[in-house]
């Protein structure tokens, strides 16, 4: 039997029965904007240029603490230069204690790395009748803390000094205060010193106390002591005793010594 339709008709019928699959194009992805929290700093975005501007870095670093400044200084040379600026570092040094100003230049840049309360001290001029116990009560501190701060081995060391460094017992005393960076030659310690009775009477150059002739206070004290011991014809320890009970006044020390000599002669002891 013959076919009732030709081959072209068969192909057309099969095409309708089995349609060829259509190739679908992949969905187009929408471009996503980078999240600011995960954006990478590089020269290709605006964040990089903002953080490479010295003025902007100063505004940021002025709000950082001492440890954060130390970390920031390791990022780049520019960051290290800004983070090491004395104005920035000194601001971070005094910020926790609300100190108004810190005057002076420390002998080493490492002074600024630690701004604990132990870096501050009160300058107390030794007066007649002072003792470590009385000073501890006056400033609400421990005797052992005074001795440790002043590098003292004995309580009697107070009589060989013009002043003592007193630890800060109440940090509120530093609020709106002015401190002076000093290297105490006897205590062998560099601290930010607070003078409760006003500004210091000596000039402070590079953290050291000097008088108008450029001599340190320790050198002046030794010269006065040697001169006093020669005038009294006694040893330095005896001269130091009379100098300490006379509030550091050599003339008053000579007067006290002369009165003791007269009393000893009157009692037949000399």
NULO-456700 format. One line per 8 residues: number of its first residue (from 1); their letters; for each residue x, y, z of N, C-alpha, C, O, CB. Coordinates in pm, whole numbers. Each point is the difference from the previous one (the first is absolute). Glycine has a CB too. Example, Ala and Ser with C-alpha at 12.3 -4.5 7.8 and 13.67 -1.06 7.14 Angstrom:
# residues 2
1) as) 1319,-569,780,-89,119,0,90,120,0,104,-2,66,-293,-115,59 | 154,222,-197,82,119,6,-77,109,73,51,111,17,67,-174,-232
***
This chain:
# residues 270
1) xxxxxxxx) 85,-119,0,-85,119,0,88,123,0,104,5,65,-287,-127,56 | 139,216,-192,77,123,-11,-30,95,112,-104,-12,66,108,-16,-310 | 85,122,268,-16,102,106,-90,109,-49,1,37,-118,226,-87,212 | -305,101,-2,-93,107,-36,61,137,14,-64,100,-31,-119,-246,102 | 305,151,-25,66,133,14,147,-15,-31,57,-108,13,-223,181,161 | 224,30,-213,141,-4,-38,90,21,121,-48,19,112,-12,67,-340 | 190,-90,205,98,10,110,0,137,65,24,10,120,115,-179,-236 | -165,273,41,1,135,59,-110,15,104,17,66,102,76,26,-314
9) xxxxxxxx) -207,-155,183,-109,8,97,35,-74,128,-35,43,110,-130,-25,-297 | 235,-134,170,40,-76,120,95,81,89,-12,-3,122,-15,-210,-251 | 117,283,70,94,82,77,-70,111,74,34,32,114,143,-85,-280 | -276,112,101,-74,109,63,-81,-50,119,-9,66,103,-3,52,-323 | -48,-239,203,-79,-57,110,89,-33,119,-36,28,114,-128,-122,-280 | 280,34,140,93,-33,109,52,124,72,25,-4,120,41,-200,-245 | -51,312,53,48,124,62,-99,52,101,39,53,105,87,1,-313 | -256,-68,177,-102,46,94,-13,-94,119,-28,43,112,-93,64,-300
17) xxxxxxxx) 142,-239,162,-11,-95,110,118,9,96,-20,-17,120,-109,-134,-272 | 249,175,105,122,9,82,69,133,-25,95,7,-77,-66,-259,72 | -76,355,69,65,131,-23,143,-1,52,29,-58,105,-253,173,-89 | 312,-51,-88,142,7,41,15,91,122,-62,106,7,136,-144,-246 | 7,-4,334,18,83,122,65,133,-34,92,9,-81,-70,-216,220 | -74,310,-73,54,135,-22,113,26,97,-9,-32,119,-215,114,-201 | 328,-24,32,117,33,83,-26,131,72,-17,105,-62,172,-227,-96 | -159,114,294,-24,120,80,132,64,39,93,-67,43,-308,-31,44
25) xxxxxxxx) 220,228,-101,121,73,38,7,11,152,-103,15,65,98,116,-281 | 124,-140,273,14,8,147,-46,135,52,17,102,-67,176,-261,58 | -252,159,129,-49,129,54,115,97,23,108,-37,46,-299,-83,64 | 165,241,-144,102,103,17,7,44,146,-101,31,62,64,46,-300 | 158,-76,289,21,41,139,7,152,9,68,67,-78,54,-282,126 | -195,266,50,2,144,21,130,40,70,42,-67,95,-295,72,-82 | 315,100,-57,124,43,67,-29,44,143,-93,76,25,189,-3,-246 | -15,-124,315,-17,33,142,104,102,41,116,-6,-40,-210,-223,87
33) xxxxxxxx) 49,322,33,90,102,51,78,-55,118,-57,-75,80,-99,257,-156 | 281,-149,89,80,-52,112,-50,54,134,-32,118,13,230,-136,-165 | -204,-72,249,-41,39,134,112,81,65,117,-38,-5,-263,-168,25 | 108,317,41,101,87,61,73,-69,113,115,32,31,-251,165,-94 | 67,-295,128,63,-68,113,105,-100,-44,89,-35,77,-298,66,51 | 198,-80,-255,95,-99,-49,87,54,-112,74,-76,-64,-233,-102,128 | 151,308,-89,79,58,-108,148,-7,33,40,22,114,-231,130,-174 | 270,-181,-40,144,-11,16,65,133,-33,-30,61,-103,23,-307,48
41) xxxxxxxx) 97,290,142,70,125,-26,103,-22,-109,87,-86,12,-122,160,225 | 25,1,-340,95,-10,-110,1,134,-72,-91,81,18,54,-331,-43 | 138,274,-57,4,127,-75,-115,17,-96,-15,107,-59,258,-115,80 | -328,-98,-41,-108,8,-96,-130,52,60,-96,23,-74,203,-210,-47 | -114,207,255,-123,54,56,31,125,79,115,36,23,-215,-266,-13 | -8,298,32,15,130,65,52,-11,142,57,95,52,-240,-10,-194 | 164,-203,208,44,-14,138,151,14,10,51,57,97,-246,-207,-51 | 265,101,-143,146,4,5,50,144,1,89,33,78,-80,-252,-199
49) xxxxxxxx) -65,302,37,45,139,-6,-37,76,127,73,90,41,-95,-97,-290 | -91,-28,311,-39,67,124,97,-31,112,34,88,79,-272,-97,-151 | 282,-117,80,88,-42,109,147,22,-32,86,-40,78,-256,-127,-15 | 199,229,-174,138,38,-30,18,151,7,104,52,-41,-82,-254,-104 | -122,270,197,7,146,18,43,28,144,-63,-48,94,-118,88,-270 | 287,36,192,55,26,133,-99,71,91,-10,-32,118,236,43,-221 | -300,85,49,-95,75,82,-112,-90,52,-42,12,115,94,195,-247 | -101,-297,45,-106,-91,43,53,-99,103,-69,-33,96,-43,56,-320
57) xxxxxxxx) 235,-69,204,60,-92,97,15,66,136,-21,-65,103,141,-50,-290 | -83,241,190,15,70,128,-134,7,73,-6,-20,121,196,155,-217 | -297,-107,22,-133,6,62,-39,-135,60,-65,-6,104,-1,186,-266 | 105,-287,94,-33,-135,49,88,-37,119,-49,-50,101,-24,-17,-332 | 204,91,218,94,-43,103,-17,79,130,38,-49,107,122,-15,-288 | -215,183,173,-23,78,122,-100,-66,93,-7,33,118,60,173,-246 | -132,-299,75,-101,-69,80,49,-136,52,-71,-66,75,-104,182,-210 | 294,-157,96,49,-133,35,73,1,133,50,102,46,-31,-156,-289
65) xxxxxxxx) -14,-64,304,74,-19,124,146,-32,-32,37,-16,-116,-246,-64,233 | 290,72,-13,142,-31,-18,21,-136,-68,78,-7,-95,-27,146,298 | -117,-247,-160,19,-128,-70,-44,4,-146,66,-59,-86,-98,-55,303 | -78,184,-246,-46,8,-139,96,82,-86,18,-31,-118,-255,11,199 | 298,122,-25,99,77,-75,122,-87,-31,58,11,-108,-137,200,219 | 117,-296,-17,114,-89,-23,-30,-97,-114,88,-28,-82,-23,47,324 | -187,-69,-248,-37,-91,-110,-5,75,-133,43,-52,-102,-173,-90,264 | 77,263,-160,-13,77,-124,136,37,-58,15,11,-121,-232,79,204
73) xxxxxxxx) 315,-71,3,133,39,-48,68,-111,-79,101,24,-66,-82,126,261 | -73,-272,-190,60,-113,-72,-58,-19,-139,43,-90,-73,-3,-19,292 | -138,191,-258,-68,-20,-128,87,46,-117,21,-75,-95,-241,104,210 | 269,93,-107,80,55,-109,87,111,55,-12,39,116,-166,-98,-287 | 266,109,86,87,110,43,-79,126,29,30,72,96,154,-170,-232 | -285,124,55,-82,119,22,-75,-10,132,-3,95,78,-22,-66,-326 | -34,-145,274,-72,-18,125,95,9,118,-35,56,104,-134,-200,-222 | 288,89,104,98,7,108,41,143,28,18,39,116,64,-266,-179
81) xxxxxxxx) -68,306,-43,39,140,17,-107,79,76,31,80,87,102,-94,-299 | -259,-11,177,-110,73,67,-20,-52,141,-19,79,93,-92,-40,-315 | 115,-171,240,-24,-58,132,111,31,98,-21,-7,121,-107,-174,-231 | 248,215,60,113,30,87,14,148,30,90,41,73,24,-239,-165 | -203,280,36,6,143,26,-20,26,149,-91,-55,62,4,104,-295 | 172,38,290,-4,22,145,-133,58,45,-49,-34,108,295,70,-112 | -306,48,-76,-129,58,38,-108,-108,6,-85,2,90,152,215,-195 | -63,-311,11,-97,-109,-1,23,-93,119,-94,-37,70,79,51,-320
89) xxxxxxxx) 142,-49,273,33,-96,106,-26,61,138,-55,-67,88,227,-38,-238 | -133,231,169,-22,63,130,-149,16,29,-43,-8,115,261,128,-138 | -297,-96,-83,-145,10,19,-59,-132,47,-87,-2,87,80,177,-262 | 54,-285,117,-47,-132,44,52,-33,139,-66,-73,75,57,-2,-314 | 126,127,274,60,-26,131,-84,62,113,-19,-63,104,246,55,-212 | -275,128,87,-72,71,107,-151,-15,-8,-70,39,94,256,122,-90 | -238,-217,-112,-145,-9,-18,-71,-81,109,-103,47,50,144,-27,-292 | 9,-139,283,-75,-79,100,-16,71,134,-97,-24,71,181,-178,-183
97) xxxxxxxx) 11,289,146,-3,66,130,-49,144,-9,-6,71,100,193,-217,-28 | -224,190,-193,-54,135,-24,98,108,46,-40,103,54,-191,-194,-27 | 360,65,-50,103,98,33,-6,114,-102,-14,-24,-119,162,-156,224 | -137,302,-56,-9,115,-89,120,10,-92,-15,23,-120,-118,95,292 | 254,-137,-118,120,11,-82,115,-72,69,6,-10,122,-84,230,-216 | 169,-271,12,124,-61,48,114,76,-66,17,-6,-122,-124,-224,155 | 186,300,47,106,87,-50,135,-70,14,29,-61,103,-163,266,-42 | 214,-194,-165,133,-59,4,17,-109,-103,-98,-51,-55,110,105,295
105) xxxxxxxx) 112,-87,-266,34,-104,-96,71,-113,72,103,23,64,-85,147,-251 | -71,-292,179,65,-111,70,134,-35,-62,26,32,-116,-250,-121,178 | 308,25,16,132,-39,-50,-8,-111,-103,92,-18,-80,4,84,298 | -206,-140,-218,-19,-109,-96,-144,-1,-47,-92,31,76,274,-166,34 | -201,100,-237,-134,-6,-55,-85,-110,61,-122,3,-10,213,88,-199 | -27,-189,273,-74,-108,64,-78,47,122,-84,-74,52,257,-84,-134 | -146,280,128,-73,53,116,-150,3,-27,-79,-23,91,279,162,-29 | -239,-110,-186,-141,15,-34,-72,-133,-13,-123,-2,-5,180,213,-110
113) xxxxxxxx) 15,-322,108,-64,-129,-28,-85,-52,114,-87,-84,-20,277,34,-128 | -165,99,267,-75,-46,117,-57,122,72,76,83,52,72,-289,-27 | -279,217,-21,-63,113,67,-79,-44,123,-107,53,29,93,65,-249 | 70,-217,291,-65,-45,122,15,109,107,76,95,-16,-30,-338,-42 | -120,228,167,2,101,106,137,11,65,34,104,57,-276,-148,-17 | 322,-63,-48,134,4,57,97,91,-72,108,27,51,-150,-254,24 | 5,275,-195,85,94,-72,-15,143,51,73,89,-43,-90,-237,-156 | -77,170,290,-23,133,57,39,-1,148,-9,-103,67,-179,147,-232
121) xxxxxxxx) 232,71,215,39,11,140,-17,144,46,1,93,-80,162,-284,55 | -178,208,156,-10,132,62,137,37,55,66,-82,64,-311,48,-7 | 287,156,-80,126,49,55,-26,61,137,-77,96,13,170,-54,-246 | -29,-97,336,-15,52,137,135,48,51,95,-78,6,-289,-79,38 | 201,282,-9,123,57,57,9,-38,147,-93,23,77,88,170,-242 | 118,-251,203,18,-47,137,3,118,96,76,95,-19,50,-297,-65 | -209,195,186,-6,103,103,39,-60,135,4,-122,17,-185,244,-144 | 211,-35,219,39,-46,133,-116,-74,66,-113,50,3,275,143,18
129) xxxxxxxx) -134,-310,31,-103,-80,64,-64,-103,-91,-79,-82,46,38,273,99 | 75,-187,-274,-57,-99,-92,59,-138,26,116,-14,37,-149,194,-209 | -49,-279,153,43,-140,7,-77,-78,-105,-102,47,-52,157,-29,299 | -7,-136,-278,-69,-80,-100,-141,-36,45,-93,-5,-80,314,-86,4 | -235,66,206,-133,-35,52,-97,117,-11,-115,-18,-39,223,-144,196 | -61,282,-123,-88,117,-8,-36,33,-144,-113,42,-28,215,46,238 | -7,-106,-302,-29,27,-141,-95,-104,-57,-85,32,-83,311,75,59 | -213,-231,69,-91,-104,-47,-143,29,43,-94,-22,-76,281,-144,86
137) xxxxxxxx) -203,217,112,-133,36,48,-53,122,-75,-118,6,-35,173,-102,262 | 32,193,-250,-43,124,-66,-50,-25,-141,-100,58,-41,265,67,179 | -95,-211,-212,-34,-22,-141,-78,-129,-22,-28,-37,-115,231,165,54 | -239,-198,168,-81,-123,-8,67,-106,-87,-62,-58,-89,-144,196,120 | 333,-162,-4,75,-104,-71,73,-86,103,-7,26,120,36,123,-325 | 39,-251,157,75,-90,88,146,45,9,57,52,-96,-212,-241,36 | 215,167,177,141,35,20,89,-76,-97,94,56,-56,-140,-9,298 | 16,-174,-263,82,-82,-90,-5,53,-142,99,-11,-74,-140,-187,219
145) xxxxxxxx) -73,257,-186,-10,56,-135,86,126,-14,59,23,-105,-292,-117,86 | 239,175,125,86,119,-3,146,-42,-10,76,58,-77,-245,71,212 | 209,-227,-57,139,-46,-1,36,-61,-134,110,21,-50,-122,-62,297 | -79,-35,-306,27,-63,-129,14,105,-110,88,-10,-85,-213,-195,159 | 37,305,-73,5,103,-104,126,84,9,52,45,-102,-300,-40,104 | 299,16,120,117,85,20,129,-79,15,105,57,33,-254,107,73 | 142,-295,-130,120,-84,5,68,11,137,121,17,9,-90,12,-257 | -111,-40,354,49,13,137,8,-138,64,-91,-81,-12,-9,312,30
153) xxxxxxxx) 211,-255,51,18,-125,72,-41,14,147,-42,-98,62,227,39,-218 | -172,180,211,-27,22,141,-91,121,17,-4,89,-85,227,-190,147 | -295,103,49,-86,115,29,80,126,25,-50,111,-18,-119,-266,112 | 294,139,-51,84,116,30,50,71,-126,59,107,9,9,-220,203 | -90,52,-328,44,64,-124,-73,129,-31,42,75,-88,13,-298,6 | -163,249,154,-75,123,-24,81,123,37,-22,108,-56,-189,-233,98 | 304,112,53,75,116,47,113,40,-93,61,106,19,-118,-174,211 | 87,-12,-330,106,34,-93,-54,53,-132,72,8,-99,69,-183,205
161) xxxxxxxx) -268,212,-108,-62,45,-124,-71,133,19,-43,35,110,15,-273,-180 | 17,310,-40,-74,125,3,-148,-22,-22,-84,78,47,287,39,-130 | -236,-222,12,-140,-28,-29,-19,-150,-15,95,-77,-11,-122,300,-101 | -99,-263,113,-37,-138,-25,-107,-4,-109,-81,91,-14,136,-155,252 | -52,-43,-315,-107,-25,-95,-107,-84,70,29,-105,56,133,116,-254 | -284,37,194,-110,-67,68,-90,-66,-105,-42,67,-94,51,98,287 | -38,-294,-179,-90,-65,-96,-139,64,2,-42,56,100,170,-270,-72 | -196,204,-141,-136,53,-10,-96,-100,61,-14,-112,-49,73,243,-161
169) xxxxxxxx) -126,-91,318,-98,-88,62,-139,17,-58,-73,-98,-15,208,106,220 | -170,115,-238,-132,31,-56,18,58,-140,49,112,-12,-146,-72,243 | 60,-113,-336,23,51,-137,-78,126,-32,33,70,-96,8,-302,28 | -144,264,146,-77,122,-27,83,125,19,-35,108,-49,-171,-228,121 | 318,107,0,85,117,22,69,44,-129,50,113,-9,-15,-188,245 | -32,-14,-336,65,33,-127,-92,72,-97,47,51,-102,96,-249,135 | -272,204,-4,-94,62,-93,32,150,-14,9,72,99,-187,-242,-36 | 193,214,-189,29,141,-33,130,49,64,14,120,27,-259,-80,-47
177) xxxxxxxx) 338,-130,46,127,40,60,108,13,-107,-18,-42,-114,-46,-74,328 | 176,176,-174,117,14,-88,116,-74,66,36,27,114,-115,198,-204 | 136,-319,17,111,-80,51,127,31,-79,-5,43,-115,-155,-226,187 | 273,161,-6,130,30,-60,83,-129,-3,18,-66,102,-27,307,-19 | 59,-274,-201,83,-119,-13,137,28,60,70,91,-44,-195,-163,-165 | 163,-7,309,126,20,70,72,-132,20,-62,-105,18,-33,306,97 | 226,-194,-120,84,-113,36,57,27,139,89,84,15,-32,-134,-259 | -106,-21,343,49,16,136,133,-75,13,4,-122,-12,-240,146,104
185) xxxxxxxx) 343,51,-68,134,-60,1,19,-94,118,74,-97,-11,12,300,-104 | -152,-175,228,18,-85,117,-88,-125,-11,46,-111,26,8,314,114 | -179,-183,-178,-90,-115,-16,31,-80,-125,-44,-114,-15,-131,241,137 | 252,-64,-214,34,-65,-128,-126,-45,-73,-12,-114,-46,232,37,143 | -314,170,-107,-128,-30,-61,-52,123,-73,9,112,51,-59,-283,129 | -5,149,-298,-58,109,-79,-152,-9,9,-60,-101,-37,259,103,-121 | -260,105,208,-144,0,22,-58,134,-44,72,98,-18,-48,-260,211 | -156,163,-209,-74,124,-22,-39,53,137,-87,-55,66,-1,-20,-296
193) xxxxxxxx) 153,184,271,-10,48,138,-106,109,12,-8,91,-82,249,-147,118 | -321,43,69,-104,98,30,42,82,121,35,-56,105,-214,-96,-200 | 177,285,81,32,91,110,-131,58,53,-66,79,-68,295,-23,-31 | -265,-95,220,-126,46,57,5,146,40,-104,66,8,63,-297,72 | 161,284,-54,13,139,43,32,93,-116,43,114,22,32,-195,200 | -94,35,-344,24,86,-116,109,-56,-89,33,-118,6,-104,314,128 | 126,-108,-219,102,-43,-94,132,-18,72,23,64,102,-141,55,-289 | 207,-204,138,130,-20,64,86,125,-9,-15,80,-92,3,-323,38
201) xxxxxxxx) 102,259,151,85,119,4,121,-14,-89,64,100,-33,-141,-59,263 | 111,-162,-269,116,-21,-87,-45,-16,-143,-115,-33,-28,241,-73,215 | -32,132,-278,-28,-16,-142,9,-148,-36,79,-74,57,9,306,-107 | -169,-274,-45,-3,-140,-41,44,-7,-145,-75,35,-92,-111,-90,257 | 307,8,-184,55,-11,-135,25,-147,-28,81,-65,66,25,295,-53 | -177,-281,-114,16,-139,-41,-20,-96,117,69,-101,12,88,176,-191 | -253,-39,265,-36,-91,107,92,4,120,-14,-85,88,-83,-55,-259 | 192,236,180,92,5,113,-14,135,69,-21,102,-64,180,-260,-51
209) xxxxxxxx) -145,155,247,-8,123,77,135,71,-3,103,-61,30,-282,-39,119 | 178,227,-185,122,79,-1,-30,137,56,-115,45,-3,203,-172,-195 | 15,193,249,-17,137,45,44,94,-110,28,-43,-112,7,-25,351 | -28,196,-210,32,99,-102,142,-17,-53,29,43,-112,-189,114,219 | 250,-218,-29,137,-19,-46,17,-132,-74,112,-35,-39,-34,172,231 | -186,-211,-213,9,-125,-72,43,-117,86,26,-108,-53,25,239,-146 | -42,-113,332,38,-108,90,-124,-75,44,-105,61,21,307,68,56 | -192,-259,-62,-113,-78,47,-19,24,149,91,46,69,-51,-220,-247
217) xxxxxxxx) -161,144,227,-29,20,141,87,-88,88,33,38,112,-268,22,-172 | 272,-178,11,87,-89,77,139,61,15,60,-8,107,-190,-191,-188 | 183,259,-26,132,63,7,-1,119,95,95,20,76,-49,-95,-310 | -152,153,230,-11,115,91,-5,-48,144,64,58,88,-184,74,-264 | 44,-238,200,-13,-52,136,134,-50,53,34,25,116,-271,-88,-165 | 314,-7,-34,131,-49,43,95,114,31,76,-6,96,-111,-199,-234 | 31,310,57,88,113,23,-34,69,132,89,37,76,-63,-5,-323 | -155,-14,273,-42,63,126,39,-87,118,45,51,103,-237,60,-221
225) xxxxxxxx) 176,-243,104,32,-91,110,149,2,32,38,3,117,-231,-146,-184 | 277,142,-35,145,4,23,42,132,64,85,2,89,-51,-156,-285 | -93,263,150,33,130,59,-44,7,145,71,55,84,-93,51,-309 | -94,-162,255,-51,2,137,85,-88,92,27,38,114,-257,3,-202 | 272,-156,39,83,-89,83,135,62,29,55,-19,109,-172,-179,-207 | 173,273,2,127,68,25,-17,112,102,87,22,84,-12,-77,-317 | -186,126,225,-24,109,95,-19,-53,141,45,61,97,-147,75,-280 | 35,-249,196,-25,-59,132,118,-84,48,11,-32,119,-254,30,-171
233) xxxxxxxx) 333,-34,-43,112,-90,29,-51,-135,51,48,-54,99,98,253,-47 | -247,-250,-125,-57,-130,32,-8,-81,-129,32,50,-108,-166,45,303 | 91,-221,-183,-14,-82,-119,-129,34,-74,-84,75,51,216,-259,60 | -147,129,-231,-116,32,-82,-131,-50,62,-104,65,-15,251,-76,-186 | -142,-103,272,-122,-53,60,-55,94,107,-120,22,9,201,-255,-55 | 10,289,129,-45,94,103,-53,128,-63,-102,54,44,270,-149,115 | -99,143,-261,-48,120,-69,-136,-25,-65,-85,88,-2,323,-18,-39 | -257,-191,-12,-127,-33,-62,-113,-2,103,-112,40,-30,233,-174,-144
241) xxxxxxxx) -91,89,294,-101,-3,106,-48,142,33,-120,25,5,224,-234,89 | -10,300,-73,-39,137,35,-68,70,-118,-86,86,19,277,-75,144 | -152,-48,-283,-64,59,-117,-144,-49,-13,-88,75,-41,311,-59,-74 | -247,-142,151,-135,-56,-12,-95,57,104,-118,20,-29,218,-228,-63 | -51,235,214,-88,53,104,-19,151,-14,-76,61,75,151,-244,78 | -5,243,-251,-12,144,-22,-70,31,-132,14,110,-54,193,-76,187 | -283,-131,-184,-75,18,-125,90,36,-118,-41,71,-91,-155,1,226 | 321,-123,-132,91,23,-110,65,137,-1,64,37,-99,-200,-193,-26
249) xxxxxxxx) 122,233,233,58,134,7,138,-10,66,7,-32,119,-238,139,-106 | 341,-80,-84,134,-14,59,21,92,120,64,-40,97,20,-24,-322 | -135,187,220,19,92,112,-72,-50,125,54,6,111,-32,186,-272 | -143,-243,142,-72,-56,114,70,-124,54,-1,-25,120,-214,116,-212 | 277,-168,2,74,-118,44,120,40,85,29,-63,101,-103,-59,-307 | 146,228,165,113,48,79,-46,51,136,69,-20,101,51,80,-312 | -236,5,215,-54,50,128,-34,-115,93,31,4,119,-121,198,-237 | 25,-305,64,-33,-118,81,127,-67,52,5,-42,116,-215,10,-250
257) xxxxxxxx) 310,22,49,125,-63,40,69,81,110,52,-56,97,-28,-40,-328 | -24,229,216,64,85,101,-72,-10,134,65,0,105,9,156,-287 | -207,-164,180,-74,-13,125,30,-133,69,9,-5,123,-190,150,-218 | 196,-251,18,34,-129,59,140,2,61,23,-58,106,-173,-56,-272 | 243,182,100,136,10,54,0,78,131,67,-39,96,28,29,-330 | -171,120,238,-8,78,124,-63,-81,113,45,8,114,-62,202,-250 | -85,-287,103,-65,-82,103,96,-107,53,6,-26,120,-229,67,-229 | 299,-103,18,96,-103,42,110,61,88,43,-62,97,-91,-67,-308
265) xxxxxx) 93,249,176,102,65,82,-56,38,137,68,-10,101,42,98,-308 | -237,-45,207,-62,37,127,-15,-121,91,13,10,122,-134,176,-237 | 93,-301,53,-16,-122,79,133,-70,25,4,-105,64,-232,80,-160 | 337,83,44,131,-59,22,26,-123,-84,81,-84,37,-90,173,189 | -62,-100,-339,16,-117,-86,98,25,-113,43,-94,-67,-275,26,123 | 268,193,-78,89,30,-112,129,61,51,88,33,-79,-285,0,-72
***
